[in-house]
Every structure is written in C-alpha cells, then in structure tokens.
Amino acid sequence: MSDRFININNILLSMTHKYTIVIEKDEEGWLVSDVIELPGCHTQAKTMDQLLERTKEAIQAYLETEEKPMISEKFIGVQQIEV
C-alpha cells in the first residue's frame, strides 16, 4: 500500500468528551446522577465509585441508542448564594 494512504481498519479511534453531572442523595440513601448535557440520562448507585461507573455506562448507552443524541447547551456552572 502506498505511503499516501492509511488503512483505517488498523486504526483505533478514541474520542472522549467531558460531561457535567449533578449528584444528589435520595430519601432512601441512593446516590443519583443526572447528566446535564444529555436530557433524561441518569442513574443511581449505593457508592460513589459505583455511581461514576454506572454514569459512564448510562452515557454510552444514551449515545448509542439515540438516533441523533440531544446534547443541550454548554453547562455554565453552579453557584451557591447565601441569603
């Protein structure tokens, strides 16, 4: 094969993207994550390690199953105010 061409079958492409998640504890003690940029993408677990792993799985499933994934506008941030 010529040096000008690349066999894409031999290349592993890995693209990552950072997502913002909000983590809360529900009434029963479960940790619940909600992915801000992906409406309806959420999961729950008993431990933080489990929650983060399950959140990654939920994001992957969301992106694989959505025909054209809905990705909301860029998350701006979280602020706390005291009144």
Secondary structure, 3 states (H helix, E strand, C coil): CCCCCCCHHHCCCCCCCCCCEEEEECCCCCEEEEECCCCCCEEEECCHHHHHHHHHHHHHHHHHHCCCCCCCCCCCCCCCCCC
